[in-house]
Amino acid sequence: MATTVHESPRVKTPRKGDHSGWRGFRHLAPADGNLRAVKDVPVDPSQTAIWVAIGAITMSFAALTSALVVREGAGMDWQHIALPPILFFNTLMLLASSATLEITRRQIANCQAIGTPSTAPIKWLFATLGLGLLFVAGQFTAWLQLKAEGLYLATNPNSSFFYVFTGVHAVHVLGGLAGLIYVMSKLRRSILRRSTFAATAQYWHFIGLLWLYLLCLLWIKL
């Protein structure tokens, strides 16, 4: 009985310079040969930095909150104090600044959509900056009001935590104001990157939410 031997199929190896075997993938590369156009776009450094900063700030205030709770139950010298009423005015200023910053974002998006420059975003940025400065000034006024009542940093644990919480938060607000000034300078020269503005806005809104948390914490605990 004859045995039939089947010949193994031959695989055609493309010769050098012959791209006929790769026709299905020719559209993956740009026509001009620039391979950078098909590479993955890396994460913007400003976005990474802002999330790292938000994480670090959150952890620091979580530690301060833990210290407050522990200190409240550790001794008999915990004396409640009345919060300065101006803190509620300061809260309105900070919330309003977040609103004006959101209006700025929409104005910038509209300018990019129609392709024409506008002075409206700059005006709203100035409004945001002014409201932020009013918040800082209001916090300073609150410290003066406590001082007039004879409550200093070392008077009692309650006043100590008030000065620490509001002082550290005010420092971060000043950092946000510096970021807004940087954004304004870039916008004036028409070289503002969308990612830079987004990172600054995220930080500013986070500072506003953080203040709402601190105000509730101080109202309940102090």
N, C-alpha and C positions, 0 to 999 in steps of 0.2 A: 504493500500500500504506500503510495507516494505521500511524503510529508510536505506540506506547503509551508514555507517560511515567509512570514510577513516582514517586510522591510520596515524598520522604524521610520516614522515620519521625520522628514528633514525640517529643521527650523532655519528659516532664512535669516541670516544675520545681516543687518543693514551695513553697507559699506560706508567708509568715511565720506562724509559729504552727502550721503543718501538719506534723506529724511522722510522717505515714502512710508516707513513703518510707524511714523509718529504724527501722521496727519491729524489724528483725532485730538492732539494736545497742542496744536499750533496756535490756538487762540488764547492760551494761558499766558503767553508772553506778549507784551506790547509791540506794536509794529516798529517802533523806533529802537527796539532792543534795550530799553531802559528797564532792567529787572526790578529796580526799586519800586516801580509802580505796582507790582503784584505782591510785594512783601506785606506782612501784617503790620498795621499801623500801631506803634507802641503807645502805651498809656501815657497821657500827658503828665509831665512831672508836677505841674501845679495842682492837678487833681489828687495825685498821690500825696503830695505834701500837705494839702489841706485836710485830708482824711486822717493823716498821722497826727496833725495838730489837734483836730477835734477829739481824736481818741485820747491823746495825752491830757487835754483839758478836762475831759469827762472823768478820767481816772483820778486826777488831782482833786476835783470837787467831790467825787465819791469818797475819797479818803478824808476830806474835811468834814463831810456829812457824818461819816462813821465816828470821827473824833468828837463831833458835837453830841451825838447820841450817847456815846460812852461817858463823856464828861457830865452830861445832864444827870445820869443815874449814879455817878460815882461820889457825889458829895451833897451836903445840905446847904451849900451856899448859892444855889441856883435861884436867881431872882429875875423874874420876868420884867421886861422893859417895854415901853410903848414905842412902836416904830414911828419915826417922823412921817407926818402925812405927805410930805413932798415926794416920798417914794412912789406914791400912786401917780403923781404927775410925771415923774421920771419914766414910769412904765409906759404911760401913754406916748411919751416922746420916742421911746425905743420902738414901740409897735408901729408908730407912724413912720419912722425911718425905714422899717422893713417894707412898708407899703410903697413909699416913694422909690425905694430901690427896685421893687418889682415893676413899677411904672417905667423906670429907667430901662430895664431889660426889654420891655415891650417896645419902647421908643427906638432902641438900638435895632431890634429885629425889624421894625417897620422901615427904618432908614436903609437897612441892608436889602430889604425886599424891593424897594423902589429905586435903589441905587443912587440916591441923592443925599448929601450931607444935611444935617439939621442941628440946630443948637438946643433942641428940646432935651435930649439926654443929659447934656451938661447942666442944664438948669435943674433937672430932677436930682442929679448927683449932688449939686450944691445944697439942695433941700435936705437930702439924706445926711450929708456932712454936718449941716447946721443942727439938725435934730439930734444927731449923735453928740455934738458938743453941748447941747442943752442938757442931755442926759448926764454927761460927766459933771457939768456945773451943778446940776441938781443933786448929784451924789455928794459933791463937796459941801453943798448947803446942808444936807442931812447930817454930815459929820459935825458941822458947826453947831447945828441945833442940839445934837447930843452933848457936845462940849459945853454949851450954855447950861445944860441941865446937870453938869458935873459928872458926866459919864465919859470916861476916857478909855483908852485901850486896856489899861490894867486895873480899871475900877472893879469889875466883877467878870465872871466867865461870860455872861451874856453879852456885855458890851465888847468884850474881846472878840468873840465870834462874829459880832456884827461888823466890826471894823475889818476883820480879816476877810470875810466873805465878800463884802462890798468893795473892799480895796483891791483884792485880787481880780474880781470881775471887772472893775474899772480899768485895770491895766490891760486886760484883754480887749476891752472896748477901744482903748487908745490904739492898740495894734490894728483893730479893724478900721479905725479912722485913717491910719497911715496907709492901709491897703486901698481905701477909697480915694485918697489923694493920688496914689500911684495910678489907679485906673483913670482918674480924671486927666492926668498928664498924658497917658497913652491915647485917650480918646480925643484930646485936643489936637494931637498930631496924626490922628487917623491911623494909628498902628496898634490899636487895641485888639488883642486876640480874644476870641469868644471864650476859650478855656480860662483865660485870666480873669475875665469878668465873672464867669460862672463860679470859679473858686472863691473869689472875694464875696460874692453874694451868698454862697453856702455858709461861709464863715460868719457873715453878719447875721444871717437868719438864725444860725446856731447860737450866737451870743444872745439874741433876743429870747429864744426859748430857754436858754440857761438862766436868764434873769427871772423869767416867770417861775421857774422851779425854785430859785433862791428866795424869791419874795414869799412864796407859799411856805417854804421851810422856815424862814425867819419869823413869819407871822404865827406859825404854829408853835415853834420851839422857844422863841425868845419872848 
